Structure formats: C-alpha cells, structure tokens
Amino acid sequence: METVLTVDVAHPPRKPEQVEQQLEETLSQVRTSSSLRIIKIIHGQSGKTKQTVRNWAYNKRRHLRGIIYGENYSIFDEATQEMRDEVGQFPDSDLEASNDGITIIWVK
C-alpha cells in the first residue's frame, strides 16, 4: 500500500497560483485517502516555485503533522525519524541526499 504521493510542480514551470491550486488538490486527495499520508513535492532548488511551495506549506501547517525540507531529510533529523517510524520505512532515493529541490509534507 502506497503512503507517498509525489507531485512535480516545477516541470513545466507554472505561475504561483497554478502551483498552489495543484497543491490544494493534492492535499485534498491525500487527506481523503485511506493509505496516503505523505506528499513529496518536487519544486526545484531555487526560485519562485520553491518559495511558493514552502510558503503554502507554512500557511497550511495546522492541517499538517510535519514539513520537512529536502535539505534536512535525513535519518538523523527528528521529524524525519518520527514520520518514518509512524508511516513505515519506505524506499526513497532522496533520503540522505540533502536535496533542497524537494519538500516533504506529512499530512494529518
């Protein structure tokens, strides 16, 4: 059973409103799913899209269990450990990669 939904909002490039709309739809999809609990957002390493995603996540934080920036996504990070302990140890090539082009959202 899949627990992670990956969404790429960086390709093709979009306006911030379009990125936010896709994130809203994705959040709704995960919140109503019986198995999905994590959104892995690919936003690129710099620019407006990354800023848009992280601002959106901050503004939605009351609906989220956690926000983990890709550069902190490590087995040594407390939030990462807690999330992976609760939802399971799933394979992820970005774990330990210090990838600031992603953000991990743990949905309530």
N, C-alpha and C positions, 0 to 999 in steps of 0.2 A: 504494500500500500504506500503510495507516494505521499510524502509530507511536505515537499518543497515545490513551489511553483516559481519558475524562473521567467522573468519578463525583461525584455531588452527595450528600453526606452531611448537608447542612443542611436539606434540604426533602424530606419533612416532618421536623420535629425528632425526634430519637431519643435513646435512652439511650446513654451512652458504650459499653456492652457491645455494643450493636447496631451502632454506628459502627465499632468495632474488628472485629467479625465481617465487616462488609461490606468493610473494608479488607483483611482477610486473604484473603477470596475474590477480591478484585480483584488483589492481589499475586500470588496463585497463577495467576490467569488470564493475567496479563502474563508471568510467568516461564515459562509453558509455551507461549506464543505464538511463532510464527516471525517476526512482524513488530512486535508491540507492544513498546515499550521505556520508555514514559513513562506515568505516572499523573498526571493533573491532578485534584486533589481540591478541590472547592468545599465550604468549611466555614463560610463566613460570617466577618465581620470581628471578632467578639468572642465571648466566652462559652465554655462548656464544650466545645462541639464543636470549635472551633479548637484549644483546649488538648489535647483528646483526640487529634486528628489529629497534631499536632506531637509530642506525647509518643510516640505509636505509631511515627511515622517515626524518631524518635531511637532508640527501642528496637530497631528493625529495621535500623538503619544498616549492620550488617555484611552485609546482603543487598542493599544499595543502592549505586549508584555515586554518587548525589548527592541532596541535599534542597535545594530552592530555595524559599525563602519568596516569596510573591507580591510583597511589597513590594521585593524585591531582583531580581525577574525582569526583567532589562534586558540589552540587547546589551553594556553596559559591565561587567556582572558576569562575573567569570572563570568561575564554574561554569556559568552560562547559555551563555557562548560555547563552552566545551568540549562541553557536551551538544549544542547545536545544530550544531556542526561535525561531531560524530560521527554523530548520527542524521539530520541533514538540516535544512534551513531550512524548517520547516513554518509555514503561516499560523496566527497565534494573536493574537486581539484583546486578550489580557491582557499580551502582551509590551509593555513600556514603560508599563504602566498603573498601576504601583505599587499593585496590588490585594492588600491584606492579607487578603482573604477566600478566597485560594487557596493551595495548596502544591503544588509540582511535585516528583514523585518520579521519579528516574532509576534504573531497575531494572537490576541486573547481568545 
